[in-house]
Amino acid sequence: MHFRTLCFVTVFGLGLGSAMAQDTKYQQWGADTGSGDVDTLVQDLEKLIDQAEKDRAADPQFLEDLRGVLAGYQNPWSERLLYDDFRDGNYTGNPKWTVSSGAFKVDTKGNNIGLRSTIVAPGTTQTTGNVATDILGSLLSSQNTQQSTSSDPYAAIYTAVKVSNAFATRLEFVSGERRGRIDFGPYQGPSGGVAYRVAYLPGQSKDSLRLIRITSKGAVAIGTYKGALNLEDQRRHVIEWTRDRNGAMSVLVDGQELISATDRTITKPFDGFMVINSGGTYYVRSVTLDGSKT
Protein backbone atom coordinates (compact mmCIF):
# COMPACT_ATOMS: atom_id res chain seq x y z
CA MET A 1 0.00 0.00 0.00
CA HIS A 2 1.26 3.51 -0.81
CA PHE A 3 2.88 5.10 2.25
CA ARG A 4 0.70 8.20 2.12
CA THR A 5 -2.41 6.07 1.74
CA LEU A 6 -1.38 3.92 4.71
CA CYS A 7 -0.85 7.02 6.84
CA PHE A 8 -4.23 8.36 5.71
CA VAL A 9 -5.99 5.12 6.64
CA THR A 10 -4.20 4.94 10.00
CA VAL A 11 -4.94 8.55 10.97
CA PHE A 12 -8.54 8.23 9.80
CA GLY A 13 -9.04 5.13 11.92
CA LEU A 14 -7.45 6.68 15.00
CA GLY A 15 -9.49 9.85 14.59
CA LEU A 16 -12.77 8.02 14.31
CA GLY A 17 -11.93 5.62 17.14
CA SER A 18 -11.23 8.45 19.55
CA ALA A 19 -14.20 10.51 18.42
CA MET A 20 -16.95 7.88 18.75
CA ALA A 21 -18.99 8.84 21.77
CA GLN A 22 -22.24 7.04 21.11
CA ASP A 23 -23.39 3.65 19.89
CA THR A 24 -24.31 3.97 16.22
CA LYS A 25 -24.29 1.65 13.23
CA TYR A 26 -20.95 3.18 12.29
CA GLN A 27 -18.40 0.64 13.50
CA GLN A 28 -14.63 0.41 13.42
CA TRP A 29 -13.21 -0.83 10.17
CA GLY A 30 -10.04 -2.47 8.93
CA ALA A 31 -7.48 -0.83 6.69
CA ASP A 32 -7.06 -3.83 4.37
CA THR A 33 -9.08 -3.39 1.19
CA GLY A 34 -7.90 -6.66 -0.24
CA SER A 35 -7.29 -5.34 -3.76
CA GLY A 36 -4.59 -2.79 -3.04
CA ASP A 37 -6.07 -0.58 -5.73
CA VAL A 38 -5.83 3.09 -4.80
CA ASP A 39 -8.91 4.13 -6.77
CA THR A 40 -11.05 1.51 -5.04
CA LEU A 41 -9.64 2.55 -1.69
CA VAL A 42 -10.48 6.18 -2.40
CA GLN A 43 -14.08 5.27 -3.19
CA ASP A 44 -14.37 3.19 -0.01
CA LEU A 45 -12.93 5.98 2.12
CA GLU A 46 -15.30 8.52 0.61
CA LYS A 47 -18.24 6.33 1.62
CA LEU A 48 -16.83 5.94 5.12
CA ILE A 49 -16.39 9.69 5.52
CA ASP A 50 -19.98 10.25 4.38
CA GLN A 51 -21.21 7.69 6.91
CA ALA A 52 -19.07 9.15 9.70
CA GLU A 53 -20.50 12.58 8.97
CA LYS A 54 -24.04 11.22 9.01
CA ASP A 55 -23.47 9.41 12.32
CA ARG A 56 -21.56 12.37 13.81
CA ALA A 57 -18.77 9.96 14.63
CA ALA A 58 -15.90 12.43 14.25
CA ASP A 59 -15.11 16.11 14.52
CA PRO A 60 -16.49 17.99 11.45
CA GLN A 61 -13.20 19.80 10.85
CA PHE A 62 -11.36 16.49 10.95
CA LEU A 63 -13.70 15.08 8.32
CA GLU A 64 -13.27 18.22 6.21
CA ASP A 65 -9.49 17.82 6.35
CA LEU A 66 -9.84 14.20 5.28
CA ARG A 67 -11.97 15.24 2.34
CA GLY A 68 -9.20 17.63 1.32
CA VAL A 69 -6.66 14.81 1.35
CA LEU A 70 -9.05 12.58 -0.53
CA ALA A 71 -9.55 15.23 -3.21
CA GLY A 72 -5.86 14.99 -4.04
CA TYR A 73 -6.32 11.31 -4.86
CA GLN A 74 -9.54 11.81 -6.77
CA ASN A 75 -8.01 14.57 -8.88
CA PRO A 76 -4.33 13.90 -9.66
CA TRP A 77 -4.19 17.20 -11.57
CA SER A 78 -5.01 19.56 -8.72
CA GLU A 79 -1.90 21.77 -9.06
CA ARG A 80 -1.23 24.27 -11.84
CA LEU A 81 2.31 23.45 -13.01
CA LEU A 82 2.53 25.63 -16.11
CA TYR A 83 0.50 28.27 -17.88
CA ASP A 84 1.47 30.67 -20.65
CA ASP A 85 -0.69 32.64 -23.05
CA PHE A 86 2.27 34.75 -24.26
CA ARG A 87 0.39 37.98 -23.69
CA ASP A 88 3.50 39.43 -22.06
CA GLY A 89 5.02 39.57 -25.55
CA ASN A 90 7.86 37.12 -24.98
CA TYR A 91 8.73 33.49 -24.25
CA THR A 92 11.90 34.20 -22.27
CA GLY A 93 10.42 34.74 -18.84
CA ASN A 94 7.60 33.72 -16.53
CA PRO A 95 7.80 30.97 -17.68
CA LYS A 96 11.09 30.73 -19.51
CA TRP A 97 11.07 28.84 -22.79
CA THR A 98 14.22 27.86 -24.68
CA VAL A 99 14.40 27.47 -28.45
CA SER A 100 16.56 24.49 -29.40
CA SER A 101 15.92 24.58 -33.15
CA GLY A 102 14.21 26.80 -35.67
CA ALA A 103 12.68 30.18 -34.90
CA PHE A 104 9.72 31.35 -32.84
CA LYS A 105 8.04 34.71 -32.54
CA VAL A 106 5.37 36.06 -30.23
CA ASP A 107 2.56 37.95 -31.94
CA THR A 108 0.84 40.47 -29.68
CA LYS A 109 -1.64 41.91 -32.18
CA GLY A 110 -4.16 40.57 -34.66
CA ASN A 111 -6.35 37.49 -34.59
CA ASN A 112 -3.62 35.04 -33.62
CA ILE A 113 -1.96 36.42 -30.51
CA GLY A 114 0.52 33.91 -29.19
CA LEU A 115 3.62 31.89 -30.06
CA ARG A 116 4.16 31.46 -33.80
CA SER A 117 6.48 29.24 -35.81
CA THR A 118 6.72 28.42 -39.52
CA ILE A 119 8.63 25.58 -41.13
CA VAL A 120 8.73 25.75 -44.91
CA ALA A 121 10.24 22.28 -45.37
CA PRO A 122 7.78 19.55 -46.43
CA GLY A 123 5.98 17.98 -43.51
CA THR A 124 6.45 14.37 -42.46
CA THR A 125 4.00 11.56 -43.05
CA GLN A 126 5.80 8.93 -40.96
CA THR A 127 3.56 6.67 -38.93
CA THR A 128 5.18 6.76 -35.52
CA GLY A 129 7.83 9.34 -35.97
CA ASN A 130 11.47 9.05 -36.87
CA VAL A 131 11.03 12.80 -36.70
CA ALA A 132 10.22 12.39 -33.03
CA THR A 133 13.31 10.38 -32.18
CA ASP A 134 15.58 12.47 -34.40
CA ILE A 135 14.41 15.64 -32.72
CA LEU A 136 14.62 14.25 -29.22
CA GLY A 137 18.10 12.85 -29.70
CA SER A 138 19.61 16.33 -29.81
CA LEU A 139 16.77 18.53 -28.70
CA LEU A 140 18.12 20.02 -25.51
CA SER A 141 21.74 20.18 -26.60
CA SER A 142 21.32 21.60 -30.10
CA GLN A 143 21.09 25.15 -28.81
CA ASN A 144 24.71 24.91 -27.72
CA THR A 145 26.04 23.55 -31.04
CA GLN A 146 24.26 25.54 -33.73
CA GLN A 147 22.55 28.80 -34.51
CA SER A 148 18.81 28.18 -34.79
CA THR A 149 17.22 29.76 -37.86
CA SER A 150 13.92 29.76 -39.69
CA SER A 151 15.47 27.46 -42.33
CA ASP A 152 15.95 24.56 -39.90
CA PRO A 153 13.98 21.38 -40.73
CA TYR A 154 11.96 21.71 -37.53
CA ALA A 155 11.30 24.23 -34.80
CA ALA A 156 11.44 23.08 -31.19
CA ILE A 157 10.90 24.96 -27.96
CA TYR A 158 10.85 23.66 -24.39
CA THR A 159 10.53 24.77 -20.81
CA ALA A 160 12.02 23.03 -17.79
CA VAL A 161 9.25 22.22 -15.31
CA LYS A 162 8.74 19.31 -12.95
CA VAL A 163 5.73 17.35 -14.16
CA SER A 164 4.09 14.52 -12.23
CA ASN A 165 3.57 11.23 -14.05
CA ALA A 166 -0.17 11.88 -13.91
CA PHE A 167 -0.92 15.12 -15.72
CA ALA A 168 -3.46 17.08 -17.71
CA THR A 169 -2.41 19.41 -20.50
CA ARG A 170 -4.29 21.73 -22.80
CA LEU A 171 -2.96 23.27 -26.01
CA GLU A 172 -4.96 26.05 -27.65
CA PHE A 173 -3.73 26.70 -31.17
CA VAL A 174 -4.44 27.71 -34.76
CA SER A 175 -3.14 25.59 -37.63
CA GLY A 176 -2.35 27.71 -40.66
CA GLU A 177 -1.61 25.12 -43.35
CA ARG A 178 -2.95 21.70 -44.31
CA ARG A 179 0.43 19.97 -44.16
CA GLY A 180 3.22 19.15 -41.77
CA ARG A 181 3.06 18.15 -38.13
CA ILE A 182 3.05 19.52 -34.58
CA ASP A 183 4.04 17.47 -31.50
CA PHE A 184 3.79 18.41 -27.83
CA GLY A 185 4.17 16.76 -24.45
CA PRO A 186 6.37 16.16 -21.39
CA TYR A 187 9.88 14.74 -21.52
CA GLN A 188 12.41 13.14 -19.17
CA GLY A 189 16.16 13.50 -18.97
CA PRO A 190 18.74 16.04 -20.19
CA SER A 191 18.27 15.04 -23.84
CA GLY A 192 14.51 14.59 -23.71
CA GLY A 193 14.96 11.03 -24.91
CA VAL A 194 12.05 9.62 -22.88
CA ALA A 195 8.68 11.20 -23.51
CA TYR A 196 5.02 10.98 -24.32
CA ARG A 197 3.78 12.98 -27.29
CA VAL A 198 0.55 13.94 -28.98
CA ALA A 199 1.10 14.60 -32.68
CA TYR A 200 -1.33 16.33 -35.04
CA LEU A 201 -0.75 15.85 -38.79
CA PRO A 202 -2.82 18.27 -40.89
CA GLY A 203 -3.98 17.08 -44.28
CA GLN A 204 -3.70 13.36 -43.52
CA SER A 205 -6.60 11.22 -44.70
CA LYS A 206 -6.09 8.84 -41.76
CA ASP A 207 -4.11 8.61 -38.53
CA SER A 208 -4.14 12.38 -38.28
CA LEU A 209 -3.84 12.37 -34.47
CA ARG A 210 -1.38 10.12 -32.65
CA LEU A 211 -0.40 9.37 -29.09
CA ILE A 212 3.25 8.35 -29.02
CA ARG A 213 5.62 6.85 -26.47
CA ILE A 214 9.33 7.54 -26.94
CA THR A 215 12.06 5.61 -25.11
CA SER A 216 15.57 4.35 -25.87
CA LYS A 217 13.89 1.61 -27.92
CA GLY A 218 12.35 4.15 -30.29
CA ALA A 219 8.97 5.74 -30.94
CA VAL A 220 5.76 3.72 -30.75
CA ALA A 221 2.22 4.88 -31.50
CA ILE A 222 0.13 3.64 -28.57
CA GLY A 223 -3.07 5.23 -29.82
CA THR A 224 -4.31 6.81 -33.05
CA TYR A 225 -7.37 8.55 -34.41
CA LYS A 226 -8.06 6.66 -37.64
CA GLY A 227 -9.86 9.45 -39.42
CA ALA A 228 -8.94 12.87 -40.81
CA LEU A 229 -8.88 16.13 -38.91
CA ASN A 230 -9.28 19.38 -40.79
CA LEU A 231 -8.58 22.17 -38.32
CA GLU A 232 -7.25 24.68 -40.86
CA ASP A 233 -10.20 27.06 -40.69
CA GLN A 234 -8.32 29.98 -39.06
CA ARG A 235 -10.16 29.29 -35.82
CA ARG A 236 -8.78 28.35 -32.44
CA HIS A 237 -8.87 24.67 -31.56
CA VAL A 238 -8.07 22.90 -28.32
CA ILE A 239 -6.33 19.59 -27.74
CA GLU A 240 -6.78 18.27 -24.21
CA TRP A 241 -4.77 15.32 -22.95
CA THR A 242 -5.00 13.61 -19.56
CA ARG A 243 -3.03 10.78 -17.98
CA ASP A 244 -4.04 9.29 -14.62
CA ARG A 245 -1.99 7.38 -12.03
CA ASN A 246 -2.75 4.07 -13.70
CA GLY A 247 -1.42 5.20 -17.08
CA ALA A 248 -4.86 5.66 -18.66
CA MET A 249 -4.73 8.46 -21.22
CA SER A 250 -7.39 10.35 -23.10
CA VAL A 251 -6.95 12.85 -25.95
CA LEU A 252 -9.77 15.21 -26.88
CA VAL A 253 -10.05 17.70 -29.73
CA ASP A 254 -12.53 20.51 -29.13
CA GLY A 255 -14.18 18.47 -26.39
CA GLN A 256 -14.53 15.23 -28.35
CA GLU A 257 -12.51 12.22 -27.24
CA LEU A 258 -10.59 10.79 -30.20
CA ILE A 259 -7.95 8.62 -28.50
CA SER A 260 -8.14 6.44 -25.40
CA ALA A 261 -5.17 4.28 -24.44
CA THR A 262 -3.29 2.93 -21.42
CA ASP A 263 0.48 2.73 -21.15
CA ARG A 264 2.50 2.20 -17.97
CA THR A 265 5.95 2.07 -19.54
CA ILE A 266 7.06 5.50 -18.30
CA THR A 267 6.50 5.67 -14.55
CA LYS A 268 8.72 8.48 -13.25
CA PRO A 269 7.96 12.22 -13.19
CA PHE A 270 8.97 14.38 -16.15
CA ASP A 271 11.52 17.18 -16.36
CA GLY A 272 9.96 19.54 -18.85
CA PHE A 273 7.47 20.23 -21.61
CA MET A 274 8.10 20.86 -25.29
CA VAL A 275 6.40 21.85 -28.53
CA ILE A 276 7.81 20.79 -31.92
CA ASN A 277 6.82 22.07 -35.37
CA SER A 278 8.11 19.85 -38.17
CA GLY A 279 6.18 21.41 -41.03
CA GLY A 280 3.60 24.16 -41.44
CA THR A 281 2.58 27.30 -39.56
CA TYR A 282 1.17 27.12 -36.04
CA TYR A 283 0.03 29.76 -33.60
CA VAL A 284 0.04 28.50 -30.02
CA ARG A 285 -2.45 30.67 -28.15
CA SER A 286 -1.94 29.07 -24.72
CA VAL A 287 -0.36 26.13 -22.96
CA THR A 288 -1.76 24.74 -19.70
CA LEU A 289 -0.27 21.92 -17.65
CA ASP A 290 -1.75 20.56 -14.41
CA GLY A 291 -0.57 17.77 -12.15
CA SER A 292 0.66 17.31 -8.61
CA LYS A 293 3.78 18.47 -6.83
CA THR A 294 6.64 16.02 -7.41
N, C-alpha and C positions, 0 to 999 in steps of 0.2 A: 504494500500500500504506500502511496506517495507520502513523504514525511509530513508535508503541510496538511494533507487530508487526515492523517493519523492524529496530528495535534488537534485539528478541528473537532474530530470525533471525540477525542478524550476530553477536551475542554467542554464541549457541548454536554457530554454525559455527566461530568462533575457539576456543571452549572445547574442542570436540571435536578440532579440528585440532591443537591443542597437546598434547592429552592422549593421542593415539593412539601407543602405544608398541609395538604388535605388528601383524602383518599378519593382519587378519581379513576377513570378508566385509562388514564395515561400512565403507563408503567415504565419501569426502567427497560432499557433495550441494550442489545449487544452491538459491538462495533464491527462485527464480521458480516459483510454483505454476501460472502460466498463467491461472488463473481469477480471481485477486484476491479470492476469497471467503474471508472470515475464518474461517468455520466449517470449510470444507474444509482450510484451512491448519492450524487447530488439530488436526484429526484426523490430518493428515499428521505434524505435529510430535510428537503423542503416540506414534505408531508409531515414529518415529525415536528418541525418548527410550527407549522400551521396548527397541529393538534395541541402542542404545548401552549400556544397562544390562546386557543379556545378553552383549554382547561385551566388557564392561569397558573401554569406549573413552573413558570420562571419569570424573572424580572423582565418587564417589557423592553427596557434599554438593552438588556443582554440579548434578547431575541432579535432586536433591531440590528445589533452589531453582527450577529450570526448571519442575518440576511445579507448584510453588506459583504461578508466574506464569501457567502454562497454566490452572490452576483458575479464575483470574479471568476468563478468556475463556470457559471452559466454563460457568461459572455467573455471569451478569451481575448476580445479585442476592445477592452474597456479603456485603454490608454491611447491618447493621440501621440504617435511617434514622429510623424512628419506631416507637414502641410505647407504647400507653396502654390500661390496663384500668380506669382511673378508680377504683382501689381507695384512692387517697389522698384521695378525697372531694371533689375539685375538678377543674376543667378549666383553671385559670388558671396552672398552673405544672408544669413538668417532665413533659410539654411544655406550653407555653402555647397554649391555644386562644382564639380571639376570636369572639364572637357578633356577626354582622353583621345578623341579622334574627331575629325571634321570640324564644323563650325556651327555655333548656335547664336541666336540673337533674341533679345526680348523686345517684343512689340508692345508699346504702351498706348497706342491709339488704333482706331479702326474697329472692325468687327471681330478681329481675331487677336485680342490682347492675350499675351502669354509667350511661352518659349517656342521659338520657330527654328526649324532646320530643314534644309533642302539638300538632297543627294541626287545629282543628275545622272549617275551611273544607272544602268538597267537594274531593276529589282530582281531579287532571287525568287525562284520557284521551288526550292529544295523542300523535301517533305518534312524532315525533322531538323535540319539546320546545320550544315557545315558552317554556314555563316555564323551561327551561334557559338560554336566551339572556336572558330577562327578568331572571332572578336574577343571572346573571353580569355583566350590564351595570352593575350598581350594587353588586355583592356586597361588595367590600372597602371601599367608600366610604360605604355606607349607615350604618355605625355612627357616623359623624361628623355625619350630617344628621338622624337621627331617633332616638327612643327605642324600642328594640326591646321588644315586648310579646308576650304569648301570643295576642293577637288578630291578629297579622300573618298575611298569606296564606301565608307559608312561614317555616320556621326554618332558618337557615344558620349553620354554624360552620366555622371554618378554622384551620389552623395553618401558619405560615411555616416551610418546611423545604425544603432543596435536594434535588430528586429527579432522579435520572438518567433519561434517556429510556427506558432499559430498566429495568423495575421489576416487583416482585411485591407485591401487597397482599392483605390478608386482613381481612374485616369479619365479626365475630361479633355477631349481633344477634337480637332477638326482635321480631316484627311483631305488634302488638296488635289491628289491625283490618283487615278485608278491603276496604280502599279506599285511595285516595291513591297516594303515590309517595315513594320515597327514592332519591336520587342520591348517588354518592360518586366521588372520583377526584382526580388531580393537576391543577393549573392553572398557567398562565404569566401573567406580567405583573401590574401593580399593580391592575388591575380584574378579573383572572381571566377575561379574555375569550377565552383560548385554552385548551382543555382536552380531556381525554378523560373520559368518564363511564360508569359502569355505573348503570343505573336499574332498580329493581324496582317493579312496579306490581301490588299485591295486588288480587285480585278480577277481574283481566282474563281473559277466556276465551281470548285469544291475545296474542302479543307481550308477554308479561308480564315479560320480561327483555330489556334493550336495551343495546347497546354504542354509545356516541354520541361523535362528534367535533364539537367546537365551535370555530369560528374566526370571523373577521370576516365571513365569508360566511354564517354561520348554523350551525344544528345539523343534523347528518346522522346517521342511524342506519346504522352500518357493519356491524352484526350484530344479529340478534334471535333469541330463542327463540320459536318459533311457538306453542308450547302454553301451558297455564295452570300457574301455580305457586301452590300453596296452603300457605303457610308459617305460617298463623295458628293454630298449635296450642299456643301458649304454651311452645314449646320453642326452644332456641337453634339457630340455623342459621348456616351459614358460606358466604360468597361469597368465592371466591378468584379473583384476576385477575392474569395475568402478561402481560408484553410483553417480547419479546426485542429484540436490536439490529437485527434486520431488520424490525421492526414487526409481527411475528406475535403475535397476542393470543389468549388463551384465558380463558374465564370458566367457573368451576365452581361449582355449588351443592351443598353437602354431598358433595363429592368427585366429582360427576358433571359432565362437561363438557357445557355447553349451548350455548355460543357459541364459534366459532372464526373469526377474521377477521384480515386483514392490512391495515394502513394505515400509510403512510410520510409522511403529510402533515405531521405535527408531528415535527420532528427535534431540537429543542433541549431541554435539561434543563428541568425544571419548578421553580416557585418556592414551591409549597405544596400542601396537601391539604385538601379540604373535604368536608363531609357536609351534604346539603340534604334537609329534610323538607317536602314540599309537600302533605301530607294524610295524616292518620292518627297513630298512636302507635307510636313505635319506641324500643327500648331497645338502645343500642349497648354490648355487653359488652366488646369490645376492638377496637382498630385496630392492624394491623401493616403496616409498609411497609419493604420491602427493595430494595436497588439497589446502586449503586456510587458512590464518592465523585466528586463533580462538580468 
